[in-house]
Amino acid sequence: MPQWRPDDDNDRSYSAHTHVKQLHIDDPAQAVTIFAQRNSDGTTPLVLVPSRRFSCSYFLTIPSGVYVLMQKWGAHMDSLEPGLQMLPPWYRIAYIVTRQSCTYNAPVKDCPTSDNVRVQVDITFIFHIDDPKKICLHPGCPEV
């Protein structure tokens, strides 16, 4: 990522702002690989939504190393253990959420201070998700 170079005031380039994202995927078994990839466009996938299963499919692979939110007839239920599961087609993986620590970068360009001096700030948050249901089912700021 490009960083601001303090020795060259005329040509300032800043690090990119991170955008968190929900991605649609075809194969849930690829979830860990998708979460581990570094995207060049500044996006960070936090939630993956797998495509629907075939109606005659009775085997479902639950990936390890991620949170998996399941649905039965569209109603949310608890997660299953990782591995190959034999489940009827009305069970589906609704969301796959990363267990890895995530980095969120938010550069602030030319922010005025109280004495009207312009500063550049690069804020980086490192976080992990403890409750995947809150991220997927109740997005937004929590009540204070």
FENDACOR-V985103 format. One record per residue. RES is the residue in one small letter. SS is DSSP state (h for helix, s for strand, l for the rest). PHI is phi in whole degrees, 0 to 359 (none if undefined). NEAR is the number of other ideal C-beta (glycine too) atoms within 12 Angstrom. Layout:
# FENDACOR-V985103
((RES/SS/PHI/NEAR) (RES/SS/PHI/NEAR))
This chain:
# FENDACOR-V985103
((m/l/none/19) (p/l/288/14) (q/l/244/17) (w/l/292/21) (r/l/258/14) (p/l/292/11) (d/l/278/9) (d/l/230/10) (d/l/287/12) (n/l/282/7) (d/l/241/11) (r/l/262/19) (s/l/238/18) (y/l/245/23) (s/l/289/24) (a/l/284/24) (h/l/283/20) (t/l/276/27) (h/s/240/18) (v/s/278/25) (k/s/212/21) (q/s/250/23) (l/s/246/27) (h/s/265/17) (i/s/231/26) (d/l/266/17) (d/l/243/19) (p/h/298/38) (a/h/294/25) (q/h/272/21) (a/h/301/35) (v/h/297/27) (t/h/296/20) (i/h/294/33) (f/h/294/31) (a/h/280/18) (q/l/287/19) (r/l/261/18) (n/l/275/19) (s/l/283/9) (d/l/270/14) (g/l/85/22) (t/s/266/21) (t/s/237/32) (p/s/285/33) (l/s/253/34) (v/s/229/34) (l/s/244/36) (v/s/242/26) (p/s/287/31) (s/l/289/18) (r/l/293/20) (r/l/283/25) (f/l/291/12) (s/l/292/10) (c/l/259/8) (s/l/274/19) (y/l/247/15) (f/s/247/18) (l/s/225/31) (t/s/264/26) (i/s/263/29) (p/l/290/32) (s/l/262/19) (g/l/86/20) (v/s/220/34) (y/s/275/35) (v/s/236/40) (l/s/262/33) (m/s/260/31) (q/s/229/27) (k/s/233/19) (w/l/56/13) (g/l/87/12) (a/s/267/14) (h/s/287/21) (m/s/219/19) (d/l/290/16) (s/l/285/27) (l/l/252/26) (e/l/291/15) (p/l/297/22) (g/s/122/15) (l/s/277/16) (q/s/240/23) (m/s/260/14) (l/l/225/23) (p/l/295/16) (p/l/295/18) (w/l/280/18) (y/s/270/29) (r/s/213/32) (i/s/277/40) (a/s/275/33) (y/s/218/34) (i/s/238/43) (v/s/241/38) (t/s/292/36) (r/l/260/25) (q/l/285/24) (s/l/290/17) (c/s/246/27) (t/s/247/23) (y/s/240/24) (n/s/251/25) (a/s/226/20) (p/s/285/25) (v/s/248/19) (k/s/259/19) (d/s/49/16) (c/s/272/17) (p/s/282/13) (t/l/267/12) (s/l/295/7) (d/l/262/7) (n/l/61/9) (v/l/256/10) (r/s/276/14) (v/s/232/17) (q/s/247/22) (v/s/233/18) (d/s/241/24) (i/s/261/18) (t/s/233/20) (f/s/252/15) (i/s/244/13) (f/s/217/17) (h/l/222/19) (i/l/262/26) (d/l/266/14) (d/l/237/16) (p/h/294/29) (k/h/296/22) (k/h/294/19) (i/h/291/27) (c/h/274/28) (l/h/263/17) (h/l/225/13) (p/l/290/17) (g/l/114/9) (c/l/283/7) (p/l/287/10) (e/l/291/6) (v/l/261/3))
